[in-house]
Amino acid sequence: MWLTQFADRPWPMLLGTGCLLLFVLWWRLPAERGQLRLTALLAVIGLLAFSLGETPVARAYGHAGLLVAEILRVLLGMLYLRLCGMLLFRVLLPLLHFRPLRILEDMTLMLAYAGWGMLRLREGGLDLSQLVTTSAVITAVIAFSMQDTLGNILSGIALQADQSLHIGQWVKAGDYSGKVVQIGWRSTQLETRSGETVVIPNGWLMKNTFVVLGRQVGEQSVWRRNVVFELDWRIPAARVIALTEQALADTQIEGVATEPAPSTVLMQLQDGVAQYVTRYWLTRFHADDLTDSQVRAHLLAALGRNGIVLAAREHRTQLERLQRSGIGSEELARRLEALANVSLFDCLSAEEREQVARELVFAAFEAGDVITRQGAVAHWLYILTEGRASVWLNYGQVDAVQLGVLNAGEIFGEMGMMTGAPRTATVIAASYAECYRLDHRGFEEIIATRPELAESMSKVLAQRQQANRQRASQDNGSSNGNGHLELLARVRHFFGLS
């Protein structure tokens, strides 16, 4: 047999065969090059020692020299079997589109190692029948003393045989969750999000319940996450659900799947507090906390700009008192400063400007939130006080065009507030942005008291409309002399002025 003659071949031939195997594996398996370096080093040392062991000087040591030579033969045989096993299971079989379990490779090699050792024992004159007779007692003693280890080994075989776990899956086991990076004979290793490696005995996995995160079957592996928040029970649930679902639908958060779409449900009512849960599907399992944080930020911004404040049970009375107290002097000064930069309100008196300031509503937006949408009818004017916003034509479509970027101090949506016209473009928060918004109803009392304001404000609107057209390159830059008259008629009609 070739195995019995393996160790008797000249070592140069063995070296050449080993180099050929190493070259093929080095070329085909770049991820295993560290292991191949160690194998090559041991093979070279073994071959050199074996060649020296065949010299007359080494033979002069008698039985000791023969024992060393036999040990080297066994070692070299195991190294070559290892290389042949890697070539078969990791190169040839994958080329045939068959990828066996890693543990099958290990079991095959263990049997090959045992067979090679028994052949060498037989060549040395040992009667294998006597070995088999005495091995039953030895096996019983080993099984009793190593029952935990053997249980882990058998559990590892079972886990891979029924494909309960795969390399790369995200698993939650006990207090730990992480990605499966290795399934060995004795244990399974998880790499957590904190950079830790958790070693879990295979026997524990077989005796306890573990959770494989994400779907096992489907085009995309997703994991449902829950974000909990509490509001006052008097806020209509339908409004909260619609606001939160629309807020997540209007933005794109990395790691949040679009299908299934995020949803919000009312979970329970207790002590005057309504508990809501927003559910979304996560695609980046390694960034669960980060994605949860981004979802919470968008929900907070959406609720805040709609005048909905989160209420904890112990702070509910304090929050209600703060809401009833109105705006303070610092906030009023901040609003007046924002209005001072708006040319549309230059014609207002100091008292009228303060009245408008008290009608402003604070609105915050996270990056990616839709502030206004093209075609929508919304009678809000926005004053951007912090951050940046981008203006888009046909946003979300193939022919989408970015018209420009708005910076702090600029306004938009003035045509909707003054004339009720639909939005002509979509405005997206390019960063975290803070705005004040003014509804036409908050301005209605002032313009009803002083109808002449419509004249001066329509001229400012006409100038801004002309500037926006030039920015969008929708005309040649020529002015329209009757533009402010047309706008004046629309403003008067919208506010019901005679």
C-alpha positions as a printed NumPy array, in Angstrom:
array([[  0.   ,   0.   ,   0.   ],
       [  1.146,   3.511,  -0.764],
       [  0.706,   4.653,   2.82 ],
       [  3.043,   1.94 ,   4.135],
       [  5.63 ,   2.909,   1.554],
       [  5.147,   6.61 ,   2.104],
       [  7.81 ,   7.034,   4.753],
       [ 10.352,   4.924,   2.843],
       [ 10.422,   7.201,  -0.174],
       [ 13.414,   9.519,  -0.569],
       [ 12.84 ,  12.764,   1.24 ],
       [ 13.575,  14.956,  -1.834],
       [ 10.549,  13.436,  -3.568],
       [  8.439,  14.075,  -0.473],
       [  9.671,  17.645,  -0.362],
       [  8.762,  18.196,  -4.009],
       [  5.286,  16.736,  -3.544],
       [  4.735,  18.864,  -0.458],
       [  5.868,  22.015,  -2.247],
       [  3.415,  21.315,  -5.081],
       [  0.535,  20.85 ,  -2.626],
       [  1.504,  23.988,  -0.738],
       [  1.675,  26.014,  -3.959],
       [ -1.807,  24.945,  -5.043],
       [ -3.309,  25.621,  -1.593],
       [ -1.468,  28.948,  -1.262],
       [ -2.915,  30.038,  -4.602],
       [ -6.474,  28.828,  -4.009],
       [ -6.841,  29.545,  -0.272],
       [ -5.403,  32.968,   0.575],
       [ -7.309,  33.027,   3.89 ],
       [ -5.443,  29.9  ,   5.087],
       [ -1.928,  31.147,   4.379],
       [ -1.077,  31.572,   8.046],
       [ -1.889,  27.908,   8.718],
       [ -0.024,  26.863,   5.569],
       [  3.117,  28.664,   6.732],
       [  3.113,  26.657,   9.973],
       [  2.488,  23.415,   8.082],
       [  5.344,  24.143,   5.673],
       [  7.699,  24.938,   8.54 ],
       [  6.889,  21.696,  10.36 ],
       [  7.253,  19.699,   7.121],
       [ 10.675,  21.185,   6.368],
       [ 11.892,  20.525,   9.927],
       [ 10.516,  16.973,   9.81 ],
       [ 12.089,  16.204,   6.44 ],
       [ 15.486,  17.549,   7.513],
       [ 15.35 ,  15.577,  10.756],
       [ 14.208,  12.461,   8.896],
       [ 17.074,  12.751,   6.415],
       [ 19.548,  13.127,   9.243],
       [ 17.982,  10.156,  11.023],
       [ 18.851,   7.918,   8.079],
       [ 22.572,   8.639,   8.363],
       [ 24.968,   6.061,   9.841],
       [ 25.665,   8.375,  12.784],
       [ 21.987,   8.46 ,  13.75 ],
       [ 21.631,   4.685,  13.337],
       [ 24.425,   4.193,  15.81 ],
       [ 22.06 ,   5.219,  18.604],
       [ 20.099,   2.005,  18.186],
       [ 16.517,   1.888,  19.44 ],
       [ 16.499,   5.557,  20.368],
       [ 17.345,   6.55 ,  16.809],
       [ 14.693,   4.205,  15.413],
       [ 12.085,   5.653,  17.78 ],
       [ 12.873,   9.21 ,  16.68 ],
       [ 12.741,   8.194,  13.026],
       [  9.359,   6.499,  13.538],
       [  7.931,   9.556,  15.285],
       [  9.078,  11.711,  12.378],
       [  7.468,   9.313,   9.89 ],
       [  4.153,   9.587,  11.735],
       [  4.436,  13.391,  11.873],
       [  5.251,  13.711,   8.183],
       [  2.403,  11.408,   7.269],
       [ -0.054,  13.483,   9.288],
       [  1.193,  16.699,   7.672],
       [  0.771,  15.287,   4.188],
       [ -2.658,  13.926,   5.041],
       [ -3.582,  17.408,   6.257],
       [ -2.491,  18.978,   2.978],
       [ -4.361,  16.355,   0.966],
       [ -7.473,  16.889,   3.079],
       [ -7.374,  20.652,   2.51 ],
       [ -6.916,  20.106,  -1.213],
       [ -9.895,  17.747,  -1.349],
       [-12.39 ,  19.546,   0.896],
       [-11.487,  23.167,   0.226],
       [-10.393,  23.149,  -3.422],
       [-11.594,  20.157,  -5.416],
       [-15.073,  19.628,  -3.883],
       [-15.991,  23.38 ,  -4.047],
       [-15.002,  23.32 ,  -7.738],
       [-17.657,  20.61 ,  -8.114],
       [-20.184,  22.936,  -6.35 ],
       [-20.228,  20.76 ,  -3.237],
       [-19.321,  22.394,   0.064],
       [-19.315,  19.812,   2.872],
       [-19.528,  20.758,   6.529],
       [-16.215,  21.741,   8.09 ],
       [-16.687,  19.154,  10.788],
       [-16.886,  16.45 ,   8.076],
       [-13.411,  17.453,   6.977],
       [-12.151,  17.226,  10.565],
       [-13.761,  13.803,  11.101],
       [-12.3  ,  12.453,   7.866],
       [ -8.835,  13.673,   8.791],
       [ -9.102,  12.186,  12.268],
       [ -9.963,   8.803,  10.785],
       [ -7.081,   9.17 ,   8.345],
       [ -4.698,  10.054,  11.185],
       [ -5.9  ,   7.03 ,  13.182],
       [ -5.502,   4.745,  10.169],
       [ -2.037,   6.035,   9.457],
       [ -1.013,   5.531,  13.094],
       [ -2.376,   1.982,  13.158],
       [ -0.506,   1.119,   9.953],
       [  2.726,   2.397,  11.458],
       [  2.036,   0.323,  14.605],
       [  1.435,  -2.725,  12.455],
       [  4.676,  -2.092,  10.566],
       [  6.369,  -1.939,  13.928],
       [  5.15 ,  -5.464,  14.768],
       [  2.19 ,  -4.713,  17.037],
       [ -0.786,  -7.11 ,  16.867],
       [ -3.816,  -4.871,  16.185],
       [ -6.259,  -7.515,  17.506],
       [ -4.74 ,  -7.148,  20.986],
       [ -5.062,  -3.364,  20.669],
       [ -8.761,  -3.668,  19.785],
       [ -9.369,  -6.007,  22.774],
       [ -7.791,  -3.664,  25.281],
       [ -9.184,  -0.495,  23.697],
       [-12.73 ,  -1.237,  24.956],
       [-11.661,  -0.746,  28.573],
       [ -9.612,   2.307,  27.676],
       [-12.546,   3.777,  25.735],
       [-14.895,   3.282,  28.708],
       [-12.463,   5.008,  31.072],
       [-11.933,   7.901,  28.652],
       [-15.681,   8.282,  28.027],
       [-16.402,   8.448,  31.777],
       [-13.638,  10.935,  32.549],
       [-14.304,  13.161,  29.522],
       [-18.094,  12.999,  29.304],
       [-18.476,  16.817,  29.238],
       [-15.899,  17.197,  26.502],
       [-17.392,  14.357,  24.481],
       [-20.852,  15.863,  24.983],
       [-19.634,  19.158,  23.534],
       [-18.034,  17.358,  20.603],
       [-21.196,  15.401,  19.797],
       [-23.247,  18.579,  20.191],
       [-20.965,  20.358,  17.717],
       [-21.487,  17.539,  15.229],
       [-25.257,  17.738,  15.712],
       [-25.336,  21.538,  15.332],
       [-23.577,  21.356,  12.007],
       [-25.36 ,  18.227,  10.798],
       [-28.851,  19.745,  11.202],
       [-27.556,  23.183,  10.088],
       [-28.862,  24.96 ,  13.175],
       [-26.016,  27.456,  12.917],
       [-23.977,  28.907,  10.077],
       [-20.855,  31.024,  10.016],
       [-21.881,  34.673,   9.689],
       [-25.278,  34.355,  11.359],
       [-26.205,  36.651,  14.239],
       [-27.226,  34.741,  17.341],
       [-28.579,  35.702,  20.771],
       [-27.618,  33.141,  23.415],
       [-28.358,  33.969,  27.025],
       [-27.017,  37.425,  27.841],
       [-24.839,  37.562,  24.73 ],
       [-25.523,  38.327,  21.1  ],
       [-23.08 ,  38.396,  18.222],
       [-21.998,  36.976,  14.9  ],
       [-20.975,  33.321,  14.631],
       [-17.318,  33.321,  13.587],
       [-16.403,  29.699,  14.328],
       [-18.174,  26.408,  15.068],
       [-15.63 ,  24.012,  16.496],
       [-15.683,  20.572,  18.025],
       [-15.998,  21.78 ,  21.588],
       [-17.421,  25.296,  21.366],
       [-18.968,  27.975,  19.176],
       [-17.447,  31.445,  19.096],
       [-19.51 ,  34.643,  18.848],
       [-18.032,  38.04 ,  18.025],
       [-20.055,  40.714,  19.814],
       [-20.636,  44.312,  18.752],
       [-18.243,  45.404,  21.503],
       [-15.348,  43.564,  19.896],
       [-15.458,  40.698,  22.39 ],
       [-15.282,  37.015,  21.497],
       [-17.671,  34.844,  23.507],
       [-16.886,  31.101,  23.648],
       [-20.052,  29.058,  24.258],
       [-19.798,  25.275,  24.827],
       [-21.718,  23.328,  22.204],
       [-23.374,  21.292,  24.954],
       [-24.957,  24.482,  26.348],
       [-26.374,  25.353,  22.922],
       [-27.926,  21.904,  22.634],
       [-29.526,  22.059,  26.101],
       [-30.774,  25.668,  25.982],
       [-32.72 ,  27.911,  23.656],
       [-30.812,  30.313,  21.446],
       [-32.211,  32.798,  18.942],
       [-30.958,  33.118,  15.38 ],
       [-31.548,  36.759,  14.477],
       [-33.204,  37.504,  11.154],
       [-35.135,  35.361,   8.784],
       [-33.763,  31.991,   7.821],
       [-35.662,  31.924,   4.52 ],
       [-36.13 ,  34.925,   2.256],
       [-34.34 ,  37.361,   0.009],
       [-33.255,  39.615,   2.873],
       [-32.382,  38.774,   6.443],
       [-34.082,  41.284,   8.734],
       [-34.649,  41.602,  12.475],
       [-37.618,  43.394,  13.994],
       [-36.713,  46.075,  16.512],
       [-38.999,  47.924,  18.95 ],
       [-38.645,  51.568,  19.96 ],
       [-40.842,  52.483,  22.954],
       [-42.065,  55.977,  23.871],
       [-44.802,  57.385,  26.12 ],
       [-47.215,  60.281,  25.528],
       [-50.158,  61.865,  27.257],
       [-53.255,  59.693,  26.799],
       [-55.31 ,  62.676,  25.611],
       [-53.359,  62.947,  22.358],
       [-55.344,  61.089,  19.659],
       [-53.684,  57.739,  18.968],
       [-54.522,  57.905,  15.259],
       [-52.595,  61.173,  14.992],
       [-49.533,  59.778,  16.769],
       [-49.498,  56.637,  14.629],
       [-49.883,  58.603,  11.386],
       [-47.171,  61.128,  12.337],
       [-44.563,  58.55 ,  13.369],
       [-45.157,  56.216,  10.439],
       [-45.011,  59.101,   7.965],
       [-41.839,  60.452,   9.576],
       [-39.997,  57.161,   8.986],
       [-41.508,  56.712,   5.532],
       [-40.272,  60.159,   4.444],
       [-36.656,  59.552,   5.403],
       [-33.998,  57.01 ,   4.566],
       [-32.101,  55.594,   7.547],
       [-29.285,  53.197,   6.782],
       [-30.124,  49.797,   8.183],
       [-33.915,  50.302,   8.225],
       [-35.697,  48.118,   5.672],
       [-38.408,  49.691,   3.519],
       [-40.25 ,  46.378,   3.354],
       [-41.847,  45.533,   5.703],
       [-42.537,  49.204,   6.402],
       [-42.129,  50.606,   9.942],
       [-45.336,  50.701,  11.972],
       [-46.515,  52.145,  15.282],
       [-48.934,  50.491,  17.68 ],
       [-50.553,  51.609,  20.947],
       [-49.442,  49.024,  23.481],
       [-51.117,  50.02 ,  26.746],
       [-52.742,  52.797,  28.824],
       [-51.733,  53.275,  32.453],
       [-51.657,  56.194,  34.911],
       [-52.668,  58.698,  32.266],
       [-49.827,  57.67 ,  29.961],
       [-50.18 ,  56.004,  26.566],
       [-47.31 ,  53.693,  25.664],
       [-46.501,  53.383,  21.962],
       [-44.086,  51.049,  20.188],
       [-42.637,  51.818,  16.781],
       [-41.522,  48.641,  15.057],
       [-39.039,  48.588,  12.223],
       [-36.986,  45.907,  10.506],
       [-33.218,  46.07 ,  10.884],
       [-30.853,  44.909,   8.134],
       [-27.526,  45.775,   9.828],
       [-27.418,  43.525,  12.886],
       [-24.056,  44.907,  14.029],
       [-25.506,  48.441,  14.319],
       [-28.695,  47.798,  16.284],
       [-28.083,  50.406,  19.02 ],
       [-26.938,  53.038,  16.504],
       [-29.956,  52.473,  14.269],
       [-32.325,  52.507,  17.26 ],
       [-30.838,  55.869,  18.223],
       [-31.373,  57.296,  14.734],
       [-34.975,  56.083,  14.673],
       [-35.605,  57.659,  18.096],
       [-34.09 ,  60.943,  16.92 ],
       [-36.409,  61.076,  13.893],
       [-39.423,  60.213,  16.036],
       [-38.548,  62.901,  18.589],
       [-38.123,  65.492,  15.863],
       [-41.42 ,  64.551,  14.198],
       [-43.361,  64.655,  17.471],
       [-41.691,  67.858,  18.615],
       [-42.45 ,  69.847,  15.479],
       [-46.084,  68.801,  15.817],
       [-46.259,  70.059,  19.387],
       [-46.234,  66.623,  21.022],
       [-43.952,  66.287,  24.052],
       [-42.842,  63.002,  25.55 ],
       [-44.24 ,  62.646,  29.068],
       [-42.869,  60.428,  31.794],
       [-45.246,  59.661,  34.64 ],
       [-43.227,  61.429,  37.322],
       [-42.72 ,  64.563,  35.213],
       [-46.159,  64.829,  33.624],
       [-47.411,  67.596,  35.958],
       [-44.223,  69.614,  35.455],
       [-44.454,  69.284,  31.674],
       [-48.048,  70.448,  31.641],
       [-47.113,  73.465,  33.784],
       [-44.298,  74.385,  31.4  ],
       [-46.588,  74.068,  28.388],
       [-49.168,  76.409,  29.984],
       [-46.572,  79.004,  30.918],
       [-46.013,  80.123,  27.308],
       [-42.719,  81.411,  25.869],
       [-40.139,  83.188,  27.975],
       [-38.237,  86.39 ,  27.281],
       [-35.192,  84.562,  25.889],
       [-37.298,  82.54 ,  23.483],
       [-39.205,  85.658,  22.41 ],
       [-35.925,  87.465,  21.72 ],
       [-34.718,  84.503,  19.68 ],
       [-37.882,  84.561,  17.585],
       [-37.689,  88.319,  17.024],
       [-34.094,  87.903,  15.873],
       [-35.201,  85.266,  13.36 ],
       [-37.961,  87.568,  12.039],
       [-35.513,  90.462,  11.66 ],
       [-33.773,  88.576,   8.836],
       [-37.004,  88.089,   6.859],
       [-37.536,  90.875,   4.337],
       [-41.171,  89.852,   3.963],
       [-41.886,  91.295,   7.409],
       [-39.911,  94.537,   7.059],
       [-43.153,  96.475,   6.716],
       [-44.453,  95.364,  10.13 ],
       [-44.33 ,  97.542,  13.212],
       [-42.553,  96.401,  16.384],
       [-45.848,  95.41 ,  17.995],
       [-46.951,  93.458,  14.933],
       [-43.602,  91.698,  14.724],
       [-43.883,  90.641,  18.363],
       [-47.392,  89.375,  17.674],
       [-46.059,  87.283,  14.787],
       [-43.205,  86.029,  16.974],
       [-45.686,  84.645,  19.499],
       [-47.433,  82.74 ,  16.709],
       [-44.274,  80.946,  15.562],
       [-44.023,  77.192,  16.172],
       [-40.659,  75.527,  16.721],
       [-39.959,  72.595,  14.386],
       [-36.815,  70.416,  14.367],
       [-35.81 ,  67.987,  11.61 ],
       [-33.204,  65.238,  11.473],
       [-31.006,  64.849,   8.405],
       [-33.05 ,  63.258,   5.619],
       [-36.439,  64.369,   6.929],
       [-38.867,  65.828,   4.389],
       [-39.767,  69.353,   5.502],
       [-42.123,  70.18 ,   2.624],
       [-43.125,  68.019,  -0.312],
       [-43.696,  69.119,  -3.884],
       [-47.382,  69.357,  -4.725],
       [-48.545,  69.393,  -1.093],
       [-50.953,  72.095,   0.074],
       [-49.6  ,  73.427,   3.38 ],
       [-50.085,  76.995,   4.572],
       [-46.806,  77.174,   6.472],
       [-43.874,  79.547,   6.078],
       [-40.554,  78.2  ,   7.402],
       [-37.665,  80.23 ,   8.817],
       [-34.488,  78.138,   8.892],
       [-32.521,  79.112,  12.016],
       [-29.947,  76.295,  12.215],
       [-28.565,  73.702,   9.79 ],
       [-28.998,  73.333,   6.046],
       [-31.783,  72.18 ,   3.728],
       [-31.701,  71.111,   0.078],
       [-34.359,  72.041,  -2.479],
       [-35.359,  69.352,  -4.999],
       [-37.537,  69.187,  -8.078],
       [-39.213,  65.79 ,  -8.627],
       [-37.53 ,  64.382,  -5.512],
       [-37.405,  60.578,  -5.427],
       [-37.909,  60.233,  -9.179],
       [-35.494,  59.397, -11.964],
       [-35.408,  62.992, -13.236],
       [-34.849,  64.519,  -9.772],
       [-32.876,  67.783,  -9.839],
       [-31.392,  69.624,  -6.883],
       [-32.246,  73.316,  -7.244],
       [-30.136,  74.63 ,  -4.411],
       [-29.228,  74.635,  -0.736],
       [-30.816,  76.787,   1.968],
       [-28.729,  78.001,   4.889],
       [-29.617,  79.394,   8.303],
       [-31.492,  82.693,   8.039],
       [-33.357,  81.854,   4.816],
       [-37.091,  81.242,   4.455],
       [-39.208,  79.003,   2.235],
       [-42.884,  78.191,   1.841],
       [-43.928,  81.856,   1.791],
       [-46.206,  81.338,  -1.24 ],
       [-48.123,  78.651,   0.614],
       [-48.688,  80.924,   3.612],
       [-49.654,  84.029,   1.649],
       [-51.582,  82.57 ,  -1.312],
       [-52.354,  78.931,  -0.431],
       [-50.42 ,  77.727,  -3.51 ],
       [-49.162,  74.111,  -3.556],
       [-45.504,  73.495,  -2.924],
       [-43.435,  73.874,  -6.089],
       [-40.465,  71.859,  -4.772],
       [-39.488,  69.397,  -2.068],
       [-37.272,  70.613,   0.772],
       [-35.126,  68.008,   2.588],
       [-33.121,  68.555,   5.755],
       [-29.495,  68.193,   4.639],
       [-28.355,  68.146,   8.281],
       [-30.001,  68.511,  11.634],
       [-32.138,  71.609,  11.114],
       [-34.185,  73.876,  13.36 ],
       [-36.984,  76.018,  11.984],
       [-39.762,  78.311,  13.057],
       [-42.943,  77.995,  11.075],
       [-45.854,  80.398,  10.741],
       [-49.345,  79.44 ,   9.645],
       [-51.45 ,  81.894,   7.63 ],
       [-53.981,  81.862,  10.478],
       [-51.346,  83.27 ,  12.802],
       [-50.888,  86.156,  10.378],
       [-54.548,  86.574,   9.518],
       [-55.415,  88.974,  12.35 ],
       [-52.569,  91.331,  11.505],
       [-53.287,  91.567,   7.787],
       [-57.006,  91.921,   8.466],
       [-56.254,  94.925,  10.686],
       [-53.933,  96.495,   8.111],
       [-55.028,  95.43 ,   4.621],
       [-52.412,  97.741,   3.062],
       [-49.753,  95.238,   4.127],
       [-50.896,  93.004,   1.276],
       [-49.594,  95.59 ,  -1.225],
       [-46.041,  95.793,   0.099],
       [-45.786,  92.086,   0.858],
       [-46.964,  91.086,  -2.623],
       [-44.067,  93.095,  -4.096],
       [-41.59 ,  91.222,  -1.903],
       [-43.193,  87.928,  -2.93 ],
       [-42.891,  88.864,  -6.598],
       [-39.191,  89.651,  -6.172],
       [-38.546,  86.345,  -4.381],
       [-40.529,  84.443,  -6.989],
       [-38.443,  86.005,  -9.754],
       [-35.216,  85.125,  -7.909],
       [-36.366,  81.53 ,  -7.471],
       [-37.148,  81.255, -11.168],
       [-33.709,  82.498, -12.08 ],
       [-32.139,  80.032,  -9.653],
       [-34.052,  77.183, -11.267],
       [-33.233,  78.518, -14.761],
       [-36.887,  78.465, -15.689],
       [-36.734,  81.706, -17.645],
       [-34.175,  84.077, -19.125],
       [-34.11 ,  86.352, -16.099],
       [-36.494,  88.978, -17.436],
       [-38.8  ,  90.552, -14.883],
       [-42.55 ,  90.375, -14.931],
       [-43.995,  93.838, -14.304],
       [-47.461,  92.595, -13.438],
       [-46.247,  89.808, -11.141],
       [-46.9  ,  91.653,  -7.902],
       [-50.399,  92.678,  -9.064],
       [-51.331,  89.069,  -9.72 ],
       [-49.896,  88.052,  -6.358],
       [-51.727,  90.929,  -4.659],
       [-55.03 ,  89.605,  -5.989],
       [-54.225,  86.082,  -4.787],
       [-53.176,  87.315,  -1.329],
       [-56.358,  89.362,  -0.941],
       [-58.475,  86.417,  -2.02 ],
       [-56.698,  83.948,   0.287],
       [-57.058,  86.177,   3.354],
       [-60.602,  87.264,   2.445],
       [-59.734,  90.959,   2.023],
       [-62.13 ,  93.23 ,   0.123]])
